[in-house]
Amino acid sequence: MADATTTESSAPSPRILTTRVFSWALWDWGSAAFNAVATTFVFSVYLTSDGTFTDSATASTDLSRGLTVAGVVIAVLAPITGQRADRRGRGGVWLGWFTAAVVACMVAMFWVAPDSPLGREGALWLGIGLLGLGNIFFEFASVNYNAMLNHLADRRSMGRVSGLGWGMGYVGGIVLLLILFVGLINPEVGLLGVTSQNGLRYRASMLVAAAWFALFAVPVVFNPPRSAHPIDDPGSESLWESYRHLVRTVRGLAREAPHTLFFLIASAVFRDGLAGVFTFGAVLAGTAFGFTSSEVIVFAIAANIVAGIATMAFGALDDRIGPKRVIVVSLTAMLVAGIGVFLLHTEGKIVFWSLGLVLCVFVGPAQSAARSFLARVIPVGREGEVFGLYAFTGRAVSFLSPLLYGVAISLGSRITPEGQDATYWGILGIVVVLAAGLLLLLPVRQEKAHLDIDLGE
């Protein structure tokens, strides 16, 4: 049976490199300043560095607690945040406000210093609080940003548009990291005389990252794509009313578009596995394969570049064969590569360089195709609300990869001879999460999802 993707693929493919699409994709490019600099490679590392504010173990534990609280807030509020933007037709306005809030948090990170009047412990918690708030506002912004995909592309070009944005995010993050590494972080004395004293090189990096995000967010914030099917503004609405409306939406999806609901569940699982690849990849490189710190950075740069290029390239395949097939192919390839890393770990760095990069090649396409799949099946006018549910389900299972990674290492340590590192067993935990997501995805049928349904008011 032919689905919408097959039918529309016979029509001429629309041009995607328009001003509106490029302006939208620039937000992805700029937002990497928060993902790559604040949460992954710079500010979080600065907070947890041994001896900067406290010992590394304590700082890491405190950071985990802070981000867990932020995750709960996101899970609770993201669905109704997107829903309210939908019902008021103000997704672009909310994107602007939430982006500005993220930028403000990044600017405030400049004052997180060891010699702060708050003391070292107080400064650490200030940094954790700012990172947690930044994560909350970033997720809320992402809900409204993702919802715009439906306003930019039809189903013949959604994969390429999504892939362009996601790929630009990967590449933008690496470009900014290289600028910061060469200009501020690596030199003994960086630009404008910045040194490592009192953490200045890391704090100054946050100011540059904030300016980067703000600059590249301007085009879409001031000229956002608008829905062709606006919903009337319902006026004042309490939080209780918003949650009641959300419950009706979930019931409507279960009744009228169950495959959309099934996909939300399946994607939550495999997206957590995809996140685990990047979260624990550097750890595996350093512990199980003996990479030095410099080699880890070089690998991270290479990994993000190949992920960005592959994501853009797979966007065309998404439009041609459908996003589900792209996700299935990507997850299958990652399972093979992950098992290969485990089985061949004794062969040294060449295994991680080759199979590790294969893993990274398919992370971006799977993430982008998941976004385009959902955009294709969302009921008209519910984009923000359903992408809010997308954020909620993702947060609800975000414990899976860290949990199974640790469980796999714990089980492996009982088998591994004493004195040998058992960290390489952790990859099996990530493989299990990816496999579970793949199995949950297989029964989902895009052609059975209803595109125009009444979810109830």
Protein Blocks (a to p, Z undefined) as FASTA:
>chain_A
ZZfklmmmmpccddfbbfklmmmmmmmmmmmmmmmmmmmmmmmmmmmpghklmcfklmmm
mmmmmmmmmmmmmmmmmmmmmmmmmmnopmmmmmmmmmmmmmmmmmmmmmmcfklcnbjm
lmmmmmmmmmmmmmmmmmmmmmmmmmmmmmmpcfklmmmmmmmmmmmmmmmmmmmmmmmm
mmmmmpmbdghhiafehhlmmmmmmmmmmmmmmmmmmmmmmmccddfbdcddebjadfkl
mmmmmmmmmmmmmmmmmmlmmmmmmmmmmmmmmmmmmmmmmmmmmmmnopafklmmmmmm
mmmmmmmmmmmmmmmmmmmnopklmmmmmmmmmmmmmmmmmmmmmnojmlmmmmmmmmmm
mmmmmmmmmmmmmmmmgcghilmmmmmmmmmmmmmmmmmmmmmmmmmmmmmmmmpcghia
cklmmmmmmmmmmmmmmmmmmmpcfklpcfbdcebZZ
